[in-house]
Amino acid sequence: MPKIIDHDQRRRDIVDVTWDLIVRGGIEAATMREIAAAAGFANGALKLYFPGKEDIIAATYERALDMMRQYVDLDGRRGLDALREICVSSMPIDEERITAGRVLMIFWQMSLGNRRMHDKYLEHVREWRGLLHRFLAEGREDGDVVTETPDEQIVDEIVLLNAGANVMSLVAGEFSTVGLQHRHLESLLERLTRP
């Protein structure tokens, strides 16, 4: 009887190995040869699961996004409360989120020279910005968000605050402590409650 292979599990295993290689040595460490060896495959066998390295990196990026999504608990939340939750959840406030940020930065770097990856990242940013706009609109509807600052500007600030915190947590952690991140976020959110 032929052995039954769980192809989805094999893909997850390849992504796990790629994740570990990137975290330990950056994108340079995640060569196809190293990925295959660490996953226990012959080099060419990876093509059974992913057409190429770009696809493995894209799947690894999706894993990082999925990890970040798991932190967000929006059940029963809306408006300002939901906005605070999504902001705090995406901040690099523990080792797991900092590590996910490291993988995201690798993807950002690769997306600079790769249109497909760039488009994938833009899709994520548009989705995230859409949620931020929705929560701001709900906050205005609920009477909690009363600032005259345009929503587009607020969304820009939140995105820049989060992206900056992720970068700084990796390159200069002493300038992006958890306490400092929370103070910046609370300052921004408090400004939303004033005309």
C-alpha positions in Angstrom: 0.0 0.0 0.0 1.5 3.4 -1.0 2.4 5.8 1.8 -0.1 8.7 2.2 1.6 12.0 2.2 0.0 15.0 3.8 1.0 17.7 1.3 -0.4 20.6 3.4 1.7 19.4 6.4 4.8 19.2 4.2 4.2 22.8 3.1 3.8 23.9 6.7 7.0 22.1 7.6 8.9 23.8 4.7 7.5 27.2 5.9 8.6 26.4 9.5 12.1 25.6 8.4 12.2 28.7 6.3 11.0 30.8 9.2 13.7 29.4 11.4 16.4 30.0 8.8 15.3 33.6 8.3 15.1 34.3 12.0 18.6 32.8 12.7 20.5 34.1 9.6 18.3 36.4 7.5 17.2 35.9 4.0 20.7 34.9 2.9 20.5 31.8 5.1 17.2 30.7 3.5 18.6 29.3 0.2 16.7 26.6 -1.5 19.6 24.1 -0.7 19.4 25.0 3.1 15.6 24.9 3.1 15.6 21.5 1.5 18.3 20.2 3.8 16.6 21.5 7.0 13.3 20.1 5.9 14.8 16.7 5.0 14.3 16.9 1.3 16.4 16.6 -1.8 16.9 20.1 -3.3 14.6 19.4 -6.2 11.8 17.9 -4.1 10.8 21.3 -2.8 9.2 22.0 -6.3 6.6 19.4 -5.5 5.3 21.8 -2.8 6.3 25.3 -3.9 7.2 26.4 -7.5 10.2 28.4 -6.2 11.8 30.3 -3.4 9.6 33.3 -3.9 6.5 31.2 -3.2 8.1 29.8 0.0 9.0 33.3 1.2 5.4 34.4 0.4 4.0 31.5 2.4 6.4 32.4 5.3 5.1 36.0 5.1 1.5 34.8 5.2 2.4 32.8 8.4 3.8 36.0 10.0 0.5 37.8 9.1 -1.6 35.0 10.4 0.4 35.1 13.7 -0.4 38.8 14.0 -4.1 38.2 13.2 -4.3 35.7 16.0 -3.4 38.3 18.5 -6.3 40.5 17.5 -9.5 39.9 19.4 -12.3 42.1 18.0 -15.2 40.1 19.3 -17.8 42.6 20.5 -15.5 45.5 19.9 -16.1 48.5 17.6 -15.0 52.0 17.2 -12.3 53.3 19.5 -12.1 50.1 21.5 -11.5 48.0 18.3 -9.0 50.6 17.1 -7.0 50.3 20.3 -7.2 46.5 20.1 -5.9 46.2 16.6 -3.1 48.7 17.3 -1.9 47.0 20.4 -2.2 43.6 18.9 0.1 44.5 16.0 2.8 46.2 18.1 6.1 44.4 18.7 5.5 44.0 22.4 6.9 40.4 23.0 9.5 38.1 21.5 7.0 36.3 19.2 5.8 39.5 17.6 9.3 40.9 17.3 10.3 37.7 15.5 7.2 38.0 13.2 8.3 41.6 12.5 11.8 40.3 11.5 10.2 38.0 8.9 7.9 40.8 7.7 11.0 43.1 7.3 12.6 40.4 5.1 9.5 40.4 3.0 9.4 44.2 2.8 13.0 44.1 1.6 12.3 41.5 -1.1 9.1 43.3 -2.2 11.3 46.3 -3.2 12.5 44.4 -6.2 9.7 41.9 -6.8 6.4 43.2 -8.2 4.4 40.1 -7.1 5.6 40.4 -3.5 5.1 44.2 -3.6 1.5 43.8 -4.7 1.0 41.2 -2.0 2.2 43.6 0.6 0.1 46.4 -0.7 -3.0 44.1 -0.5 -2.2 43.6 3.2 -1.7 47.3 3.8 -5.0 48.2 2.0 -6.9 45.6 4.1 -5.4 47.0 7.3 -6.0 50.6 6.4 -9.6 49.6 5.5 -10.1 48.2 9.0 -8.6 51.3 10.6 -11.0 53.6 8.6 -13.9 51.4 9.6 -13.1 51.6 13.3 -12.6 55.4 13.0 -16.0 55.8 11.3 -17.6 53.7 14.0 -15.9 55.8 16.7 -17.2 58.9 15.1 -20.7 57.4 14.9 -20.5 56.4 18.6 -19.4 59.9 19.5 -16.0 58.7 20.9 -13.9 60.1 18.0 -14.5 63.8 17.8 -11.2 65.2 16.4 -11.3 67.4 13.4 -8.2 65.6 12.0 -9.2 63.8 8.8 -9.4 60.0 9.1 -6.9 59.5 6.3 -4.3 61.4 8.3 -5.1 59.4 11.5 -4.8 56.1 9.5 -1.4 57.3 8.2 -0.2 58.1 11.7 -1.3 54.7 13.0 0.4 52.8 10.1 3.6 54.8 10.5 3.6 54.4 14.3 3.2 50.6 13.9 5.7 50.2 11.1 8.2 52.4 12.9 7.8 50.5 16.1 8.4 47.2 14.3 11.6 48.5 12.6 12.9 50.1 15.8 12.3 47.0 17.9 14.7 45.2 15.6 17.4 47.7 15.1 17.3 49.9 18.2 15.1 48.3 20.8 16.0 50.7 23.5 14.2 53.4 21.5 11.1 51.3 21.1 10.3 49.8 24.4 6.9 48.4 25.2 6.2 51.3 27.5 7.1 53.9 25.0 5.0 52.2 22.3 2.0 52.2 24.6 2.5 55.9 25.5 2.7 56.9 21.9 -0.4 54.9 21.0 -2.4 56.2 24.0 -1.4 59.8 23.2 -2.6 59.3 19.6 -5.9 57.7 20.7 -6.5 60.4 23.4 -6.1 63.1 20.7 -9.0 61.5 18.8 -11.3 62.2 21.7 -10.7 66.0 21.6 -12.1 68.4 19.0 
